Amino acid sequence: MIATIRQKLDAGERLNSAEGLYLLRDADLLEVGALANEARLRHHPEPLVSYVLDTNLNYTNICNAYCTFCAFYRPHRGGDADPTAYTHSIDAVMQSIGRARDRGCTTVLMQGGINPYLPFDYYPDMVRASLAAYPHVTPHFWSPPEIAGIAEVSGKTFTEVFEALWDAGQRTLPGGGAEVLSDRVRNRISPLKISADVWIRVVRAAHEVGFRGTATMMYGHVETNEDIVEHLDRIRDLQDEHHGFTAFVPWSFSPDNTPLGREVANRRAGPNRYLRMLAVGRLYLDNFEHVDASWFSEGKKAGQVALHFGADDFGGTLLDENVMQEAGHFLRADEEEVQTLIREAGFTPAVRNTLYEIQRVFEPLRK
């Protein structure tokens, strides 16, 4: 089948679900990687690898979704409050954004729990405050499950929520909360979170208003290859509608300190599975311009190899990150190290903005 797949790719034809399953389950990993690298070069023939100067801030860890894969959330206990639970004021968040700006960040990715106790105005007011104080820092706020929670509490439609955020000045949103877009999987790992269909509906509403953002996937727990193909089909179909996705960003489940981790015996998907996910993503998602290599979740060496398996972007610097840290995963890199990792992998580093627009190209590796 690999020869047929190569012929289809060379002819610019779209792969079907059976071919996606073959690439995930049966095809030789190095052959898949080689095909993905060729596809990457068709999209991006220049030897550039981009990255963004960003941070990941959290405004609250109170959440009513109780996902089994999450070590970050805290339930709201009323008078018997958990001392580790928090919800930051807008002023406190502005101080954190200011510190990130002073360290060079141009994008703030902000997400938190699905907190039903926050009023609607908290969210557009946060955007306005951020842009007023730090106009050159992009507010990349609120994942689709948070948007659904905001809509439920406020009684507004998804479109009305996005229109209010747009009026406040926001233009992009992170694609978190997708996990695997299969309700069979979601009913096992996050039964109280929005369904796969609702995740798609939220993002469709965002794209219709004009927002752009990433499509993520967290794998390596209870999903099957068929579930992965369903996920890829869903985001590929939505991308056909408005071309609102900027990039595909997969990462593996971090099991430590989580109920799901105990259920799956704390196993990790590993780098080979990660490279296959990236490569299949590049080949199957023919309407996605960018694929991110997640050095942060998979390790720096795996991130470098990923640049030869279809990825053209090295993600962000993530100067602050707490969600995966709570799950026992801690990894950091400053801009200088990110550039070094890109050069060592054989590419030229280039810094970008949230929309994947190149802002500056740096020197390649000196031989």
C-alpha positions as CSV (number, residue, x, y, z in Angstrom):
1,M,0.0,0.0,0.0
2,I,2.9,2.4,0.6
3,A,3.5,2.6,-3.2
4,T,-0.1,3.6,-3.7
5,I,0.1,6.2,-1.0
6,R,3.2,7.7,-2.5
7,Q,1.5,7.9,-5.9
8,K,-1.5,9.7,-4.4
9,L,0.8,12.1,-2.5
10,D,2.8,12.9,-5.6
11,A,-0.4,13.5,-7.5
12,G,-1.7,15.8,-4.8
13,E,-4.6,13.5,-3.9
14,R,-6.1,13.2,-0.4
15,L,-5.5,10.1,1.7
16,N,-8.5,8.1,2.9
17,S,-9.1,6.6,6.3
18,A,-7.9,3.1,5.3
19,E,-4.6,4.6,4.2
20,G,-4.4,6.6,7.4
21,L,-4.9,3.4,9.4
22,Y,-2.2,1.7,7.4
23,L,0.3,4.5,8.1
24,L,-0.5,4.4,11.8
25,R,-0.5,0.7,12.3
26,D,1.5,-1.2,9.6
27,A,3.8,1.0,7.6
28,D,7.5,1.2,8.3
29,L,8.2,4.2,10.5
30,L,11.2,5.4,8.4
31,E,9.2,5.1,5.2
32,V,6.4,7.2,6.7
33,G,8.9,9.7,8.0
34,A,10.6,10.0,4.6
35,L,7.2,10.6,2.9
36,A,6.3,13.2,5.6
37,N,9.6,15.0,5.1
38,E,9.0,15.2,1.4
39,A,5.5,16.6,2.1
40,R,6.9,19.1,4.5
41,L,9.4,20.3,1.8
42,R,6.6,20.7,-0.7
43,H,4.9,23.1,1.8
44,H,8.1,24.8,3.0
45,P,11.0,24.3,0.6
46,E,13.3,26.7,2.5
47,P,15.3,25.0,5.3
48,L,13.6,27.3,8.0
49,V,12.2,26.1,11.3
50,S,10.1,28.7,13.1
51,Y,9.4,29.2,16.8
52,V,7.6,31.7,18.9
53,L,8.6,33.6,22.1
54,D,5.7,32.7,24.4
55,T,4.6,31.7,27.8
56,N,1.7,29.6,29.1
57,L,-0.1,31.4,32.0
58,N,-3.0,30.1,34.1
59,Y,-5.7,32.3,35.6
60,T,-7.6,29.6,37.6
61,N,-7.2,26.0,38.4
62,I,-10.8,25.6,39.6
63,C,-12.5,23.2,37.2
64,N,-15.7,21.3,37.0
65,A,-14.7,18.9,34.3
66,Y,-12.6,16.5,36.5
67,C,-10.7,15.0,33.6
68,T,-8.9,11.8,34.6
69,F,-5.8,12.7,32.7
70,C,-5.4,16.1,34.6
71,A,-3.3,16.7,37.7
72,F,-3.8,20.5,37.4
73,Y,-7.4,21.1,38.3
74,R,-8.8,21.7,41.8
75,P,-12.5,21.3,42.6
76,H,-14.4,24.2,44.2
77,R,-15.2,23.3,47.8
78,G,-17.0,26.4,49.0
79,G,-16.2,27.0,52.7
80,D,-13.9,24.0,52.8
81,A,-11.6,25.5,50.1
82,D,-8.6,23.7,48.9
83,P,-5.6,25.9,49.8
84,T,-4.0,25.1,46.4
85,A,-7.1,26.3,44.5
86,Y,-6.9,29.8,43.0
87,T,-8.5,32.3,40.7
88,H,-6.3,35.3,39.8
89,S,-7.7,38.8,39.5
90,I,-7.2,40.6,36.2
91,D,-4.6,42.9,37.8
92,A,-2.7,39.8,39.0
93,V,-2.7,38.3,35.6
94,M,-1.5,41.6,34.1
95,Q,1.5,41.5,36.4
96,S,2.3,38.0,35.1
97,I,2.0,39.2,31.5
98,G,4.2,42.1,32.2
99,R,6.9,39.8,33.6
100,A,6.6,37.7,30.5
101,R,6.8,40.7,28.2
102,D,10.0,41.8,30.1
103,R,11.5,38.4,29.3
104,G,10.8,38.9,25.6
105,C,7.5,37.1,25.1
106,T,5.4,38.2,22.2
107,T,2.5,35.7,22.8
108,V,0.7,34.8,26.0
109,L,-1.1,31.5,25.8
110,M,-3.5,31.5,28.7
111,Q,-5.8,28.7,29.8
112,G,-7.2,27.4,33.0
113,G,-10.0,25.3,34.5
114,I,-13.6,25.5,33.5
115,N,-14.6,27.7,36.3
116,P,-18.4,28.3,36.6
117,Y,-18.0,31.0,39.2
118,L,-16.4,33.6,37.0
119,P,-18.7,36.3,35.4
120,F,-18.7,36.7,31.7
121,D,-17.1,40.2,31.7
122,Y,-14.0,38.7,33.3
123,Y,-13.0,37.3,29.9
124,P,-13.3,40.3,27.5
125,D,-12.1,42.6,30.3
126,M,-9.0,40.5,30.5
127,V,-8.4,40.8,26.8
128,R,-8.9,44.6,26.9
129,A,-6.6,45.0,29.9
130,S,-3.9,42.9,28.2
131,L,-3.9,44.9,25.0
132,A,-4.1,48.2,26.8
133,A,-1.1,47.5,28.9
134,Y,0.9,45.3,26.5
135,P,-0.2,46.1,22.9
136,H,2.7,44.2,21.4
137,V,1.9,40.9,23.2
138,T,-0.7,38.7,21.5
139,P,-3.5,37.5,23.8
140,H,-3.8,33.8,22.8
141,F,-6.5,33.0,25.4
142,W,-9.2,30.5,26.3
143,S,-9.4,26.9,24.8
144,P,-12.6,25.6,23.3
145,P,-13.8,23.8,26.5
146,E,-13.4,27.1,28.4
147,I,-15.4,28.9,25.7
148,A,-18.1,26.4,26.1
149,G,-18.1,26.9,29.8
150,I,-18.3,30.7,29.3
151,A,-21.2,30.3,27.0
152,E,-23.1,28.0,29.4
153,V,-22.6,30.4,32.4
154,S,-23.5,33.5,30.4
155,G,-26.3,32.1,28.4
156,K,-24.7,33.3,25.2
157,T,-24.0,31.4,22.1
158,F,-20.5,30.4,21.1
159,T,-20.7,33.0,18.3
160,E,-21.8,35.7,20.8
161,V,-18.9,34.9,23.1
162,F,-16.4,35.1,20.2
163,E,-17.9,38.3,18.9
164,A,-17.4,39.9,22.4
165,L,-13.8,38.7,22.5
166,W,-13.2,39.9,19.0
167,D,-14.6,43.4,19.9
168,A,-12.2,43.4,22.9
169,G,-9.3,42.8,20.4
170,Q,-8.6,39.1,20.5
171,R,-7.8,37.3,17.2
172,T,-6.4,33.9,18.0
173,L,-7.2,31.1,20.4
174,P,-5.4,27.9,21.5
175,G,-6.7,24.5,20.3
176,G,-6.5,22.8,23.7
177,G,-9.1,20.4,25.1
178,A,-9.3,18.4,22.0
179,E,-7.5,15.4,23.5
180,V,-8.7,12.8,21.0
181,L,-11.9,13.8,19.1
182,S,-13.7,10.5,19.6
183,D,-16.5,10.3,22.0
184,R,-15.6,6.7,22.8
185,V,-12.3,8.0,24.2
186,R,-13.8,11.2,25.7
187,N,-16.4,9.2,27.6
188,R,-13.6,7.3,29.3
189,I,-11.1,10.0,30.1
190,S,-13.2,13.2,30.4
191,P,-16.9,12.3,30.5
192,L,-17.9,15.7,31.9
193,K,-16.0,17.7,29.3
194,I,-17.6,18.8,26.0
195,S,-18.1,16.1,23.4
196,A,-16.1,15.9,20.1
197,D,-19.0,17.4,18.2
198,V,-19.2,20.4,20.6
199,W,-15.5,21.0,20.4
200,I,-15.9,21.2,16.6
201,R,-18.9,23.5,16.9
202,V,-17.0,25.9,19.2
203,V,-14.0,26.0,16.8
204,R,-16.3,26.4,13.8
205,A,-17.9,29.4,15.5
206,A,-14.5,30.9,16.2
207,H,-13.4,30.5,12.5
208,E,-16.7,32.0,11.3
209,V,-16.1,35.1,13.4
210,G,-12.5,35.3,12.1
211,F,-10.4,33.7,14.8
212,R,-7.5,31.4,14.0
213,G,-5.7,28.9,16.1
214,T,-4.1,25.5,16.5
215,A,-5.6,22.0,16.3
216,T,-4.1,19.9,19.1
217,M,-4.2,16.2,20.0
218,M,-3.2,14.5,23.2
219,Y,-2.7,10.8,22.6
220,G,-1.1,7.9,24.4
221,H,-3.8,6.7,26.8
222,V,-6.9,4.7,25.8
223,E,-7.3,5.6,22.1
224,T,-7.0,3.2,19.2
225,N,-5.6,3.9,15.7
226,E,-9.2,4.2,14.5
227,D,-9.8,6.9,17.1
228,I,-6.8,8.8,15.8
229,V,-8.0,8.7,12.3
230,E,-11.5,9.9,13.4
231,H,-9.7,12.9,15.1
232,L,-7.7,13.7,11.9
233,D,-10.8,13.4,9.8
234,R,-12.7,15.8,12.0
235,I,-10.1,18.6,12.0
236,R,-9.3,18.1,8.3
237,D,-13.0,18.5,7.4
238,L,-13.3,21.6,9.5
239,Q,-10.2,23.0,8.0
240,D,-11.8,22.7,4.5
241,E,-14.6,25.0,5.7
242,H,-12.7,28.1,6.7
243,H,-9.0,27.3,6.8
244,G,-8.9,28.6,10.3
245,F,-6.4,26.3,11.8
246,T,-2.8,27.5,11.9
247,A,-1.1,24.3,12.8
248,F,-1.5,20.7,14.0
249,V,0.1,20.2,17.4
250,P,0.1,16.6,18.8
251,W,1.7,15.6,22.1
252,S,1.7,12.5,24.3
253,F,-0.1,12.0,27.6
254,S,1.9,12.7,30.8
255,P,0.6,10.1,33.3
256,D,2.2,11.0,36.6
257,N,-0.1,12.1,39.5
258,T,-3.3,11.4,37.4
259,P,-6.1,8.9,37.9
260,L,-5.8,7.9,34.2
261,G,-2.0,7.4,34.6
262,R,-2.7,4.8,37.3
263,E,-5.3,3.1,35.0
264,V,-2.9,2.8,32.1
265,A,0.0,1.8,34.5
266,N,1.9,5.0,33.9
267,R,3.0,3.9,30.5
268,R,4.2,6.5,28.0
269,A,3.7,6.5,24.3
270,G,7.4,7.1,23.6
271,P,9.3,8.9,20.8
272,N,8.7,6.3,18.0
273,R,4.9,6.8,18.4
274,Y,5.3,10.5,18.6
275,L,7.3,10.6,15.3
276,R,4.7,8.5,13.6
277,M,1.9,10.8,14.9
278,L,3.7,13.8,13.5
279,A,4.4,12.2,10.1
280,V,0.9,10.8,9.7
281,G,-0.4,14.3,10.6
282,R,1.6,15.9,7.9
283,L,0.5,13.4,5.3
284,Y,-3.1,13.1,6.2
285,L,-3.8,16.8,7.0
286,D,-3.1,18.0,3.5
287,N,-4.8,21.3,4.1
288,F,-2.7,22.2,7.2
289,E,0.2,24.5,6.5
290,H,2.2,23.9,9.7
291,V,3.0,20.9,12.0
292,D,4.6,21.6,15.3
293,A,7.4,19.6,16.9
294,S,6.8,19.5,20.6
295,W,10.2,19.5,22.2
296,F,8.5,20.5,25.4
297,S,6.4,17.4,25.8
298,E,8.6,14.8,24.1
299,G,12.1,15.9,24.9
300,K,14.6,18.0,23.1
301,K,16.2,15.2,21.1
302,A,12.9,13.8,20.0
303,G,11.9,17.4,19.0
304,Q,15.0,17.7,16.8
305,V,14.3,14.3,15.0
306,A,10.7,15.4,14.5
307,L,11.9,18.2,12.2
308,H,12.8,15.4,9.8
309,F,9.4,13.7,10.2
310,G,7.2,16.4,8.8
311,A,7.4,19.2,11.4
312,D,8.4,22.7,10.3
313,D,7.9,24.5,13.6
314,F,9.5,24.1,17.0
315,G,6.7,25.5,19.1
316,G,7.4,28.1,21.7
317,T,9.7,28.9,24.6
318,L,6.9,28.3,27.2
319,L,8.8,30.3,29.9
320,D,6.0,29.4,32.3
321,E,3.9,26.2,32.3
322,N,2.0,24.5,35.1
323,V,-0.4,22.0,33.6
324,M,2.1,19.4,32.5
325,Q,4.4,20.2,35.4
326,E,1.6,19.1,37.8
327,A,1.7,15.8,35.9
328,G,5.4,15.3,36.6
329,H,6.7,16.8,33.4
330,F,9.2,19.6,33.6
331,L,11.3,20.8,30.7
332,R,12.5,24.3,29.8
333,A,14.5,26.1,27.1
334,D,15.3,29.7,26.5
335,E,15.5,31.3,23.0
336,E,19.2,30.7,22.6
337,E,18.9,27.0,23.3
338,V,15.9,26.7,21.0
339,Q,18.0,28.3,18.2
340,T,20.8,25.9,18.9
341,L,18.5,22.9,18.8
342,I,17.1,24.0,15.5
343,R,20.6,24.6,14.0
344,E,21.9,21.2,15.3
345,A,19.0,19.5,13.5
346,G,20.2,21.0,10.3
347,F,17.8,24.0,9.9
348,T,17.9,27.8,10.1
349,P,15.9,29.2,13.0
350,A,13.3,31.9,12.4
351,V,11.2,33.6,15.0
352,R,7.4,34.0,14.2
353,N,4.3,35.4,15.6
354,T,1.1,33.7,16.8
355,L,-0.2,33.4,13.2
356,Y,3.0,31.7,12.0
357,E,4.2,34.7,10.1
358,I,8.0,34.9,10.1
359,Q,9.4,38.0,11.8
360,R,13.1,37.4,11.6
361,V,15.4,34.8,10.2
362,F,18.6,34.1,12.0
363,E,22.0,32.8,10.9
364,P,22.2,29.1,10.1
365,L,24.7,26.8,11.7
366,R,28.3,27.8,10.9
367,K,30.4,25.0,9.6
